[in-house]
Amino acid sequence: MSRPGLQAATDGLARHLARDEWMPAWRIADHAHRGQTRDDGKTPFLAHPVRVAAEVARAGGTPEAVRLALLHDVLEDSATEGPRRHAEAMALQDGTLTHLLALTKQPGERLDDYYRRVAAAGPLAVAVKVEDRLDNILDMAGWGPGRRGRYLVDTALRLQPLADAMAPASRAKALRQATWSAANRLQAGRRY
């Protein structure tokens, strides 16, 4: 399944929120993910957090929520310290540092512990995690069947209950539908 590239994702974000409200976070994410690609080896990685942020904005998220969505992978995936510090400073200023830290899976951390931290951070962290997961499910190009299967089981068993309890009902439903659709494609042996 093809997902919007970086320009289309950025345009989608711009339709929902003024550029000056999200561009500083976009620049931090761009610096953090420069040279990285999605698993298809072609799409710039930055397209992923921009698509997540566009969905958060489309769902009525605040500018702070949109910036959090743009920054959600910076601490975990940035190869350099500068973007991490900038992301933490912006999140601290926005009042979302707890959420950003909760969304950052620690090396060796058990998944149950990770999801407990996301839940404890509250509905904003859960909402961003749901949009992150939805985008990943819709963009599994380059993933082998084992990885897709584990990811979908993790979604159904760990994230879906959080989404049902704490995310907007329409987004929890979208996550459930995407998970089952992807599971059906996997079971049928169809590729993305």
N, C-alpha and C positions, 0 to 999 in steps of 0.2 A: 504494500500500500504506500503510495507516494504522499509525502507530507510537504507542506509549503516550505520553500527555501527561505533563506535569511531575508531577502528583500520583501517577499510577500508577508512574512511573519512580522517584520518591522512595520510595514504598511498597515497590517491588521491592528497592531498595537496603537498606532497613531490615529486610527479611526475612533478609538475609545477614550483616549486621554491625551492632553496637551503634551507635546514633546518635552517641554521644559520640566515637566513633572516626573519623567522617567529617563531622560537622556543621560543624566549623571550616572545612574545605575547601569544603563546600557554600556556606557564607556568603560566602567569598571569590569563588567562581564566580558566585554570585547577584549580588553587587555588580558584578563585572566585566561580566556579560552583561545587566544590567538594561536593559529597553527593547528588547533585540534579539530578533528572531524567527528561526525557521528559514525556509527558502526558500518555504515555503507561505504565509508572511505572517501566520500565526495562532499556531503553536506557539511558546511561549517558547523561546529558544535554550537556556536552562539545561536543558531536558529532554534535550538531546543529551549533555552530559557526565555527567548523572545516569544515563542509560541505559548509557553506556559503563562508568561506575563499577559499576553494578549487575551487568553482565556480568563484569567483572573479579572482583567479590566472589563471584558465583555460581560462577565457575571456581576458587574457593579462593584468590584473591589476598589478600595481607596488607593490613592497614590502610594501610600506606604506599603500596602499589600502588593501592588504591582512592582514596586522596587524590590521587595523581598523576593518575589517570584523571579525577577531578573538575576538576583544574586544567589539563588538557592544552591547552585552547584559550585560557587567560587571557592569556598573554604575546602571543599572535598576534592576538587579537580584542578585547581590552579597549581602550576608548577613553580610559581614564584611567590614570595612573601608580600610584595607591594599590593597586589590586588586584594589579598586577604585582609590586610590592614585597612584598606580603603572601604571594603565591604563591611567590615566590623564597625568602622566609624560611622558609615551611613546608617547602618541598622541601629546603632546606639542612638543616633540623632533622631531616627524615625520611631524609636521605641519598639523595634522588632528584633533586637539582638538575641533575646531569648529564643525567638522563633527560628532565626537563622542558625543558631547553634544547635537547636533541636533537629533541624532538617539535615544537618551534616552528620552522616554516618561515620563513626570512628573506626579506624582499622581494628579488625578483630572483634568488633562489637557484635553481640548476638542480636539477631533480628527482633526478637521479643523485647529486648531492652531498648533497642532503637525506637520501636513503635510506641513503647511506654513513654519515652521522652517526647516524641511528637505529640502524643495525646495530652501529656501534661502541659505542653506549651499552649494548648488551646485550639479553638476552631480555626484561627488564621493559619497556623502551621498545618493543620489537617487539610484545609482547603488548598493550600499550595501543594502539599504532597499529593493530593488527589489529582490535581491538574498535571503535575509532574508525571505521575504514573500513567494517566490517560495518554499523554503525549508519547511516552515510551512504548506503551502497548500499541499505539497506532504507527510506530516507527521501529519495528523490530527487524528491518532489513539488515542482513548480515549476522543475525543471531541463529545459532544452531537450535535444533528442536529441544535438546535437553535444557538449554538456558531459557528458552521461551517457556517451556513447561514449568520449570522451577519458579520463574517470575510470575506466571499466572497463578500458580498454587499459592505463592506468598501473597499475592494480591487478594485472592479469594479468602484466605484464612486469616490474614493479619490486617490488611488495610481496609477491606470492605466493611468489616464491623465498625471501624473508626469512622469511615465515611458515612455509614448509615446513622451513627450516633451524633456526629458533629459537623458534617458538611451539608451544604444545601441539598435538599432532596433530589433536585434535578441532576446535580453533579454526582451524587451517590448512585443514582439510576444509570447515568451515562457510564460510570466506572463498571458497574455490574454488566451492562450490555457489552461494553468493549471487551471485558475479560472473557465473557462467554463466547462472543463471536471469535475472538482470537483462539480460544481453546478449541472451538469447533473446526477452525481452519487447521490448527495443529493436528488434531485427531484425523482429519481428512487428508493430511499430508500436503496441504497447500502452502505455498511460500507467500511471502509478503511482496 
